[in-house]
Amino acid sequence: MDSLCPCQSQLAFAGCCQPFLTNKKHATSAEALMRSRFVAYHQNNWKYVFKTWHKSTRPSMSELRSGGLAGGVEWLNLKVVRCEEGL
């Protein structure tokens, strides 16, 4: 049995965020993007976080790797309150 996805979707990782993180698929909604970025953050997959962060606001790769984001804020949970179509 596949393990559940860390994004808390209650779906198997292989059918949820893994295809995005392995570049087999692109996120087709804002929810899918944020879920995959949440998982990437927890897996220290800074390349994916960097790749999916808009150039105008993203920190440098070295800042990401050093954990210098948002004054030491730790992303512990993801709660999707509302979802609309599109990115």
Stockholm file with secondary structure:
# STOCKHOLM 1.0

chainA/1-87         MDSLCPCQSQLAFAGCCQPFLTNKKHATSAEALMRSRFVAYHQNNWKYVFKTWHKSTRPSMSELRSGGLAGGVEWLNLKVVRCEEGL
#=GR chainA/1-87 SS CCCBCTTSSSSBGGGTTHHHHTTSSCCCSHHHHHHHHHHHHHTTCHHHHHHTSCTTTCCCHHHHHHTCSGGGCCCCCCCCCCCCSCC
#=GC SS_cons        CCCBCTTSSSSBGGGTTHHHHTTSSCCCSHHHHHHHHHHHHHTTCHHHHHHTSCTTTCCCHHHHHHTCSGGGCCCCCCCCCCCCSCC
//
